Amino acid sequence: MKIYTKTGDTGETSFFGCCRVEKNDPRIEALGTLDELNSVIGVTLCFVQDEKLKNLLSKIQNDLFTLGADVAGSEVVRDKLPRITLEHVQEIEQMIDLLEEKLGMPKKFILPGGTPASSFLHLCRAVVRRTERELVAAKPLLKYHEHILSYINRLGDFFYVLARQANKEQEIREQQPMYKFLAKEQKGSEPIENQKDY
């Protein structure tokens, strides 16, 4: 059997439990972004040293496959496929609470970056948020339950605290954005391009 089937050469693909759809269908966009998220987590694992965190990220990767099956099989009888449940959501909430007790809540926005691990965890967070937007866009075409969006929403929060924790473990100080506003050039003042600080 060959990996290529040629059935998608016209820009269509099969949506599990449904029919043939265009490849830019919102449901396919949502599943594609889930795949991208899982791949980014895979890259992140290459930059993580902590074994506990590695195991945790691997579990999330497996949970995302469950979530993908849940989304793709929204038309299939519920007991035929694995599902994201309230327990999945609560498990992430408990881990967030534990980390926030150590970290505290930042008083300002923080810039993504720091250690390689933290930087990639922030990238995971950003892709999670896009995944969330794609799932919301596909919601009118799907019959998934609320635990899917709850899980993805918590996952974004979780990657945020994981990124902060990764920097704290290496004693990397969090950086806040610096907002600079260009002052309007006033009559008689030095041209703004010649000013050293503005």
VENQUIMO-V883720 format. One record per run of one state. SS is the DSSP state (h for helix, s for strand, l for the rest). FROM is the first residue (numbers start at 0). TO is the last residue. If there is no record, write none. Layout:
ss=SS from=FROM to=TO
ss=SS from=FROM to=TO
This chain:
ss=l from=0 to=10
ss=s from=11 to=13
ss=l from=14 to=18
ss=s from=19 to=21
ss=l from=22 to=24
ss=h from=25 to=44
ss=l from=45 to=49
ss=h from=50 to=71
ss=l from=72 to=76
ss=h from=77 to=79
ss=l from=80 to=84
ss=h from=85 to=102
ss=l from=103 to=114
ss=h from=115 to=140
ss=l from=141 to=144
ss=h from=145 to=168
ss=l from=169 to=190
ss=h from=191 to=193
ss=l from=194 to=197
